[in-house]
Amino acid sequence: MTPVIALVGRPNVGKSTLFNRLTRSRDALVADFPGLTRDRKYGNGMLGDKVYTVIDTGGISGDEEGIDAAMAEQSLAAIDEADIVLFMVDARAGLIAADQAIANHLRVNQKKTWLVVNKTDGLEEHSAMGDFWSLGLGDPWPIAAAHGRNVSTLIDVVLEPFPERDASIPADTGSKGIRIGVIGRPNVGKSTLVNRLLGEDRVVVFDEAGTTRDAIEIPFERRGKPYVLIDTAGIRRRKNVREIAEKFSIIKTLDAIKESHVVIMVLDGSSGLVEQDLHLLDYVLTTGRALVLAVNKWDGLETEAKDKMRTEVKRRLGFADYAELHFISALHGTAVGDLYPSIDRAFDAANAHWSTNRLTTLLQDAVSQNPPPMVHGRRIKLRMAHQGGSNPPIIVVHGNQTESLPEAYRRYLTNTFRKVLKVRGTPIRFEFRSGSNPFDDMAGASDKEKAKSASLTAPKRRAKAVANALVAAI
């Protein structure tokens, strides 16, 4: 069993800093102001032969209202889920009423709790810990999470009752399964959709733009198949981004897109398409991620508004016509289940493999039906095709004068290959290469190697010439 460690405490005591230290990552956003962390964030770590899972939580102050109340619910859920609780307090701020309220809750829950006094660097430890003995949670542990002081010692003691990992069982990296990134503008319903896909209130949902500030990875299984859902922060126009923390949130969202296998682009049916949607989609196409489009808030629209949205999507998103389109209601669950088959199809298409023989035959059929144009009195010739990569699929086409191939003919090849290979949900990229015959075994050989090959094959050529002469004489 892998122990689960929850990091709890009031805002700005250093929970995310300790999370990054324990997972040896920079997954959690860290800034010098309270309330940055809002959702539960999971990470895996290893110390010696022992592995563990860490949960970073939002701060609890005891007087939460609005979105802070939703954050506190996530933190309390993490306490219930954990085997061990690291209750963090701030040595520099001292003991306050919020610390006492959290300590009372932990005593009532009877969780195995370790009192961790953070930010003790530069302070006399015994004086810094003096106030916290009154919490009645055992001996305080002084650490400096930012510098890593005493952190390994603390985790060694915390994990002592748990067995070592069986060396024959590989450590869980937490990244198994299809990685699904949920992206879109702020307040389009991304977190609501994530909760609906999971079937539980896993991330904070609030009627306020910018609720999600970090990219939250959530591994889960559906019908025995593993997935990893990634809830991301909404991306606003650059001129509206002022806070440093929001800039880092956007960077995390863009990184999440790159690391996803399939991206669900959530559009707001009530407000229609805007330029920011197109910019975000352009980034998805640039990275080559498989794509599923979901128009949210569909059930609240009148018939006229629905027709207008359909027309707008068809007109302005023609460049992403390979993506499957769904009209959903994340709040009520309408058509949300239909997203999973599209996700699976997009993932399978993005990682499909085809033989060189099949691709070359398909290329020759396409060329015979619609030959490439003449350039400078010579016809462009496309000889063979093979697969050069996947996710997205890359088709490499060899021929001559391929650099002069018109864009319209490239689109023709893309559409033909997509139709025949039945590729949906992912872009197909073509690379055209001109030069030596790819069938020639000596195409990449040096002059010395070519001369040696010629000397070895000379007797065969002479024998063939003699045979031809004999045939002619007969």
C-alpha positions as CSV (number, residue, x, y, z in Angstrom):
1,M,0.0,0.0,0.0
2,T,1.3,3.4,-0.9
3,P,0.8,5.9,1.9
4,V,-1.0,9.1,1.1
5,I,0.3,12.3,2.8
6,A,-2.0,15.4,2.9
7,L,-0.4,18.8,3.4
8,V,-2.9,21.1,5.3
9,G,-2.7,24.4,7.0
10,R,-3.9,28.0,6.7
11,P,-3.0,30.0,3.6
12,N,0.6,30.9,2.7
13,V,2.4,28.6,5.2
14,G,4.5,26.9,2.4
15,K,2.4,23.8,1.5
16,S,3.0,24.1,-2.2
17,T,6.7,24.6,-1.6
18,L,6.9,21.5,0.5
19,F,4.9,19.6,-2.2
20,N,7.4,20.5,-4.8
21,R,10.2,19.5,-2.5
22,L,8.6,16.1,-1.7
23,T,7.8,15.3,-5.3
24,R,11.1,16.7,-6.7
25,S,9.1,18.7,-9.2
26,R,7.8,22.2,-9.9
27,D,4.3,21.0,-10.5
28,A,2.6,23.2,-7.9
29,L,2.5,27.0,-8.5
30,V,4.3,29.0,-5.7
31,A,3.9,32.7,-5.1
32,D,4.2,35.0,-2.1
33,F,0.5,35.6,-1.5
34,P,-2.2,33.5,0.1
35,G,-4.9,31.6,-1.8
36,L,-3.0,30.6,-4.9
37,T,-3.7,26.8,-4.5
38,R,-7.4,26.0,-4.8
39,D,-7.8,22.4,-6.0
40,R,-6.3,19.2,-4.6
41,K,-3.1,18.4,-6.4
42,Y,-1.6,14.9,-6.3
43,G,2.1,14.0,-6.8
44,N,4.3,10.9,-6.2
45,G,7.6,10.8,-4.5
46,M,10.2,8.3,-3.3
47,L,12.7,8.3,-0.4
48,G,15.0,5.4,-0.3
49,D,12.9,2.3,-1.1
50,K,9.7,3.8,0.1
51,V,7.2,5.5,-2.2
52,Y,4.4,7.8,-1.2
53,T,1.6,10.1,-2.7
54,V,1.4,13.7,-1.6
55,I,-1.7,15.9,-1.8
56,D,-1.3,19.7,-1.9
57,T,-4.4,21.6,-0.7
58,G,-5.7,25.1,-0.4
59,G,-5.4,27.0,2.8
60,I,-8.0,26.8,5.5
61,S,-8.7,29.9,7.6
62,G,-12.0,29.0,9.3
63,D,-14.1,31.9,8.1
64,E,-14.4,31.0,4.4
65,E,-17.1,32.4,2.2
66,G,-17.8,32.1,-1.5
67,I,-14.9,30.4,-3.5
68,D,-12.9,30.1,-0.3
69,A,-15.6,27.8,1.1
70,A,-15.3,25.5,-2.0
71,M,-11.5,25.5,-1.5
72,A,-11.9,24.5,2.2
73,E,-14.1,21.6,1.2
74,Q,-11.4,20.3,-1.1
75,S,-8.9,20.5,1.8
76,L,-11.2,18.6,4.2
77,A,-11.7,15.9,1.5
78,A,-8.0,15.5,1.3
79,I,-7.8,15.0,5.1
80,D,-10.4,12.3,4.9
81,E,-8.5,10.6,2.1
82,A,-5.0,10.7,3.6
83,D,-3.2,8.2,5.8
84,I,-1.0,10.9,7.2
85,V,-1.6,14.6,7.7
86,L,1.3,17.1,7.8
87,F,-0.2,20.1,9.6
88,M,1.9,23.1,8.6
89,V,2.2,26.3,10.6
90,D,4.3,29.4,10.0
91,A,7.1,30.0,12.5
92,R,7.4,33.7,11.6
93,A,3.7,34.5,12.0
94,G,3.3,32.5,15.2
95,L,0.2,30.8,16.5
96,I,-3.1,32.3,15.4
97,A,-6.8,31.3,15.8
98,A,-6.9,29.6,12.4
99,D,-4.2,27.2,13.4
100,Q,-6.1,26.3,16.6
101,A,-9.3,25.6,14.6
102,I,-7.5,23.3,12.2
103,A,-5.9,21.5,15.1
104,N,-9.3,20.9,16.7
105,H,-10.6,19.4,13.4
106,L,-7.7,17.1,13.2
107,R,-8.1,15.9,16.7
108,V,-11.8,15.2,16.1
109,N,-11.0,13.2,13.0
110,Q,-8.3,11.2,14.9
111,K,-5.9,11.3,11.9
112,K,-2.2,10.5,12.3
113,T,-0.9,14.1,12.4
114,W,2.5,15.6,12.4
115,L,2.9,19.2,13.4
116,V,5.3,20.8,10.9
117,V,6.7,24.3,11.8
118,N,7.9,25.9,8.5
119,K,10.1,28.9,7.8
120,T,12.4,28.3,10.7
121,D,15.5,29.3,8.7
122,G,17.3,32.1,10.5
123,L,15.3,31.6,13.7
124,E,16.2,29.9,17.0
125,E,14.3,26.7,16.7
126,H,13.1,26.3,20.3
127,S,11.9,29.8,20.5
128,A,10.1,29.5,17.1
129,M,8.3,26.3,18.2
130,G,7.4,27.5,21.7
131,D,3.8,28.7,20.9
132,F,2.8,25.5,19.0
133,W,3.2,23.1,21.9
134,S,-0.2,24.3,23.1
135,L,-1.9,22.7,20.1
136,G,-1.5,19.3,21.7
137,L,-0.5,17.5,18.5
138,G,2.8,16.1,19.8
139,D,6.4,17.4,19.1
140,P,6.6,20.1,16.5
141,W,9.0,19.4,13.6
142,P,11.0,22.5,12.5
143,I,11.8,22.6,8.8
144,A,12.6,25.1,6.0
145,A,10.7,23.8,2.9
146,A,12.2,26.4,0.6
147,H,15.8,25.2,1.4
148,G,15.0,21.5,2.1
149,R,16.3,21.6,5.7
150,N,15.1,18.7,7.9
151,V,12.6,17.6,5.2
152,S,14.2,14.2,4.5
153,T,14.5,13.5,8.2
154,L,10.8,14.3,8.7
155,I,9.6,12.0,5.9
156,D,11.9,9.2,7.1
157,V,10.2,9.3,10.4
158,V,6.7,9.7,8.9
159,L,7.1,6.7,6.6
160,E,8.8,4.4,9.2
161,P,5.6,2.3,10.0
162,F,5.1,1.6,6.3
163,P,6.8,-1.3,4.4
164,E,9.4,-0.8,1.7
165,R,8.3,-1.0,-1.9
166,D,8.6,-4.4,-3.6
167,A,11.5,-4.0,-6.0
168,S,9.8,-6.3,-8.5
169,I,6.9,-3.9,-8.8
170,P,7.7,-0.7,-10.8
171,A,7.0,2.6,-9.1
172,D,3.8,4.3,-10.2
173,T,4.7,7.4,-12.2
174,G,1.1,8.7,-12.1
175,S,1.1,9.2,-15.8
176,K,-0.5,6.0,-17.2
177,G,-3.4,6.1,-19.6
178,I,-4.6,8.6,-22.2
179,R,-3.8,12.1,-21.1
180,I,-6.8,14.4,-21.8
181,G,-6.3,18.1,-21.5
182,V,-9.4,20.2,-21.0
183,I,-8.8,23.8,-22.3
184,G,-10.7,26.9,-23.1
185,R,-11.3,30.5,-22.1
186,P,-12.1,31.4,-18.5
187,N,-15.6,30.5,-17.2
188,V,-16.6,28.3,-20.2
189,G,-17.2,25.3,-17.9
190,K,-13.9,23.4,-18.0
191,S,-13.9,22.4,-14.3
192,T,-17.6,21.5,-14.4
193,L,-16.9,19.2,-17.3
194,V,-14.0,17.6,-15.5
195,N,-16.2,16.9,-12.5
196,R,-18.9,15.5,-14.7
197,L,-16.4,13.2,-16.6
198,L,-15.1,11.9,-13.3
199,G,-18.6,11.6,-11.6
200,E,-17.5,13.5,-8.5
201,D,-16.7,17.0,-7.3
202,R,-13.0,16.7,-7.7
203,V,-12.1,20.3,-8.6
204,V,-13.4,23.6,-7.4
205,V,-16.3,25.1,-9.5
206,F,-17.4,28.6,-8.9
207,D,-19.2,31.2,-11.0
208,E,-16.1,33.4,-11.3
209,A,-13.7,33.7,-14.2
210,G,-10.2,32.4,-13.3
211,T,-11.3,29.9,-10.6
212,T,-8.7,27.3,-11.7
213,R,-5.1,28.6,-11.4
214,D,-3.0,25.5,-11.9
215,A,-3.1,22.5,-14.2
216,I,-4.5,19.6,-12.1
217,E,-3.8,16.1,-13.2
218,I,-6.3,13.4,-12.1
219,P,-5.7,9.7,-12.9
220,F,-8.8,7.5,-13.1
221,E,-10.2,4.5,-14.7
222,R,-13.4,4.1,-16.8
223,R,-14.6,0.6,-17.7
224,G,-11.2,-0.8,-16.9
225,K,-9.3,1.7,-19.1
226,P,-6.9,4.2,-17.6
227,Y,-7.1,7.9,-18.3
228,V,-5.5,11.1,-16.9
229,L,-7.7,14.2,-16.9
230,I,-5.9,17.6,-16.9
231,D,-8.0,20.6,-15.7
232,T,-6.3,23.8,-16.9
233,A,-6.6,27.5,-16.2
234,G,-8.5,29.5,-18.7
235,I,-6.4,31.7,-21.1
236,R,-7.5,35.3,-21.5
237,R,-6.2,37.8,-24.0
238,R,-2.7,39.0,-23.2
239,K,-3.7,42.6,-22.6
240,N,-6.0,41.4,-19.7
241,V,-3.3,39.4,-18.0
242,R,-1.7,41.5,-15.2
243,E,-1.0,39.2,-12.2
244,I,2.3,37.3,-12.3
245,A,0.6,34.2,-11.0
246,E,-1.8,34.2,-13.9
247,K,1.1,34.4,-16.4
248,F,2.5,31.3,-14.8
249,S,-0.9,29.6,-14.9
250,I,-1.0,30.2,-18.7
251,I,2.4,28.7,-19.1
252,K,1.2,25.6,-17.2
253,T,-1.8,25.4,-19.4
254,L,0.3,25.6,-22.6
255,D,2.7,22.9,-21.2
256,A,-0.4,20.7,-20.4
257,I,-1.5,21.0,-24.0
258,K,1.9,19.8,-25.2
259,E,1.9,16.9,-22.7
260,S,-1.6,15.8,-23.6
261,H,-2.5,13.0,-26.0
262,V,-6.0,14.4,-26.7
263,V,-7.3,17.9,-26.1
264,I,-10.9,18.8,-25.4
265,M,-11.5,22.4,-26.5
266,V,-14.5,23.7,-24.6
267,L,-16.4,26.5,-26.3
268,D,-19.1,28.7,-24.7
269,G,-22.4,28.2,-26.7
270,S,-24.0,31.2,-24.9
271,S,-21.3,33.8,-26.0
272,G,-20.3,32.3,-29.3
273,L,-16.9,32.1,-30.9
274,V,-14.4,34.8,-30.1
275,E,-10.9,35.5,-31.4
276,Q,-9.3,34.0,-28.3
277,D,-10.9,30.6,-29.1
278,L,-9.3,30.7,-32.5
279,H,-5.8,31.7,-31.1
280,L,-6.0,28.8,-28.7
281,L,-7.1,26.3,-31.4
282,D,-4.2,27.5,-33.5
283,Y,-1.8,26.6,-30.7
284,V,-3.4,23.2,-30.5
285,L,-2.9,22.7,-34.2
286,T,0.7,23.9,-34.0
287,T,1.5,21.4,-31.3
288,G,-0.2,18.6,-33.4
289,R,-2.4,17.4,-30.6
290,A,-5.5,15.3,-31.3
291,L,-8.6,17.4,-30.8
292,V,-12.2,17.0,-29.7
293,L,-14.5,20.1,-29.8
294,A,-17.2,20.5,-27.1
295,V,-19.8,23.4,-27.3
296,N,-20.9,23.8,-23.7
297,K,-24.1,25.4,-22.2
298,W,-26.1,24.0,-25.1
299,D,-29.3,23.2,-23.2
300,G,-29.9,26.8,-22.2
301,L,-29.9,28.2,-25.8
302,E,-32.9,29.0,-28.0
303,T,-33.3,27.3,-31.4
304,E,-32.2,30.5,-33.2
305,A,-29.1,30.8,-31.1
306,K,-28.2,27.1,-31.7
307,D,-28.6,27.5,-35.5
308,K,-26.4,30.6,-35.3
309,M,-23.7,28.8,-33.3
310,R,-23.7,25.8,-35.7
311,T,-23.3,28.1,-38.7
312,E,-20.5,30.0,-37.0
313,V,-18.6,26.9,-36.0
314,K,-18.8,25.5,-39.5
315,R,-17.7,28.8,-41.1
316,R,-14.9,29.8,-38.7
317,L,-13.5,26.4,-37.7
318,G,-13.1,24.9,-41.1
319,F,-9.4,24.5,-40.4
320,A,-10.2,22.1,-37.6
321,D,-12.8,20.1,-39.5
322,Y,-11.0,16.9,-38.7
323,A,-12.1,17.2,-35.0
324,E,-15.4,15.6,-33.9
325,L,-17.9,18.2,-32.6
326,H,-20.2,17.7,-29.6
327,F,-22.9,19.9,-28.2
328,I,-23.1,19.3,-24.5
329,S,-24.2,20.6,-21.1
330,A,-21.5,19.9,-18.5
331,L,-23.8,21.1,-15.7
332,H,-26.6,18.6,-16.4
333,G,-24.5,15.9,-18.1
334,T,-26.2,16.1,-21.5
335,A,-24.1,14.3,-24.1
336,V,-21.0,14.3,-21.9
337,G,-20.7,10.5,-22.1
338,D,-20.3,10.8,-25.9
339,L,-17.0,12.5,-25.5
340,Y,-15.2,9.2,-24.4
341,P,-15.7,7.4,-27.8
342,S,-14.4,10.5,-29.6
343,I,-11.4,10.7,-27.3
344,D,-10.5,7.0,-27.9
345,R,-10.9,7.4,-31.7
346,A,-8.7,10.5,-31.7
347,F,-6.0,8.8,-29.6
348,D,-6.1,5.7,-31.8
349,A,-5.8,7.7,-35.0
350,A,-3.0,9.9,-33.6
351,N,-1.0,6.8,-32.8
352,A,-1.9,4.6,-35.8
353,H,0.8,2.9,-37.9
354,W,0.6,2.1,-41.6
355,S,3.0,0.1,-43.8
356,T,5.1,1.7,-46.4
357,N,3.5,-0.5,-49.1
358,R,0.0,0.8,-48.2
359,L,1.0,4.4,-48.1
360,T,2.9,4.2,-51.4
361,T,0.0,2.5,-53.1
362,L,-2.3,5.1,-51.8
363,L,0.0,7.9,-53.0
364,Q,0.2,6.3,-56.5
365,D,-3.6,6.0,-56.7
366,A,-4.0,9.6,-55.7
367,V,-1.4,10.8,-58.3
368,S,-3.0,8.7,-61.0
369,Q,-6.4,10.2,-60.4
370,N,-5.1,13.8,-60.1
371,P,-1.5,14.2,-61.3
372,P,0.6,17.0,-59.9
373,P,1.1,20.1,-62.2
374,M,3.9,20.9,-64.6
375,V,6.7,23.2,-63.2
376,H,9.3,24.7,-65.6
377,G,8.2,22.3,-68.3
378,R,8.7,19.2,-66.1
379,R,6.0,17.3,-64.2
380,I,6.4,17.0,-60.4
381,K,6.9,13.3,-59.6
382,L,5.9,11.7,-56.3
383,R,7.4,8.2,-56.1
384,M,6.9,6.8,-52.6
385,A,5.5,7.5,-49.1
386,H,6.2,6.1,-45.7
387,Q,5.3,7.0,-42.1
388,G,7.8,9.3,-40.3
389,G,6.2,9.6,-36.9
390,S,3.0,9.5,-34.9
391,N,1.0,11.8,-32.5
392,P,0.4,13.5,-34.9
393,P,0.9,11.1,-37.9
394,I,3.6,12.2,-40.2
395,I,3.7,11.0,-43.8
396,V,7.0,11.5,-45.7
397,V,6.7,11.7,-49.5
398,H,9.7,11.3,-51.7
399,G,9.9,12.7,-55.3
400,N,11.4,15.4,-57.4
401,Q,10.6,19.2,-57.4
402,T,8.5,18.6,-54.3
403,E,9.4,22.1,-53.0
404,S,7.3,23.5,-55.9
405,L,4.2,21.4,-55.0
406,P,1.2,23.9,-54.8
407,E,-0.6,24.2,-51.5
408,A,-3.9,23.1,-53.1
409,Y,-2.3,19.8,-54.2
410,R,-0.9,19.3,-50.6
411,R,-4.4,19.8,-49.3
412,Y,-5.7,17.3,-51.9
413,L,-3.2,14.7,-50.6
414,T,-4.1,15.4,-47.0
415,N,-7.8,15.0,-47.6
416,T,-7.3,11.8,-49.7
417,F,-5.1,10.1,-47.1
418,R,-7.5,11.2,-44.3
419,K,-10.5,9.8,-46.1
420,V,-8.9,6.5,-47.2
421,L,-7.1,5.8,-43.9
422,K,-10.2,6.9,-41.9
423,V,-8.3,9.3,-39.7
424,R,-10.5,11.4,-37.4
425,G,-9.7,13.6,-34.5
426,T,-6.0,14.3,-35.3
427,P,-4.1,16.4,-37.9
428,I,-2.0,14.7,-40.5
429,R,1.3,16.3,-41.4
430,F,3.1,15.8,-44.7
431,E,6.8,16.1,-45.3
432,F,8.0,16.3,-48.9
433,R,11.5,15.4,-49.8
434,S,13.3,15.8,-53.1
435,G,16.6,14.3,-54.2
436,S,18.0,10.8,-54.7
437,N,15.9,7.8,-55.4
438,P,14.9,6.3,-51.9
439,F,14.9,2.8,-53.5
440,D,18.6,3.1,-54.3
441,D,20.6,1.3,-51.7
442,M,23.6,3.4,-52.4
443,A,21.8,6.8,-52.2
444,G,23.6,7.8,-49.0
445,A,27.0,6.0,-49.8
446,S,30.4,7.7,-50.2
447,D,32.2,7.9,-53.5
448,K,34.6,5.1,-52.3
449,E,31.7,2.8,-51.4
450,K,30.0,3.5,-54.7
451,A,33.2,2.6,-56.6
452,K,33.6,-0.6,-54.6
453,S,30.0,-1.5,-55.4
454,A,30.5,-0.8,-59.0
455,S,33.6,-3.1,-59.2
456,L,31.7,-5.9,-57.5
457,T,28.7,-5.7,-59.9
458,A,30.8,-5.2,-63.1
459,P,31.0,-9.0,-63.8
460,K,27.2,-9.2,-63.5
461,R,26.8,-6.4,-66.0
462,R,29.2,-8.0,-68.5
463,A,27.4,-11.3,-68.2
464,K,24.1,-9.6,-68.8
465,A,25.5,-7.8,-71.9
466,V,26.8,-11.1,-73.3
467,A,23.4,-12.8,-72.7
468,N,21.6,-9.9,-74.5
469,A,24.0,-10.2,-77.4
470,L,23.4,-13.9,-77.7
471,V,19.7,-13.4,-77.7
472,A,20.0,-10.8,-80.4
473,A,22.1,-13.1,-82.5
474,I,19.5,-15.9,-82.3
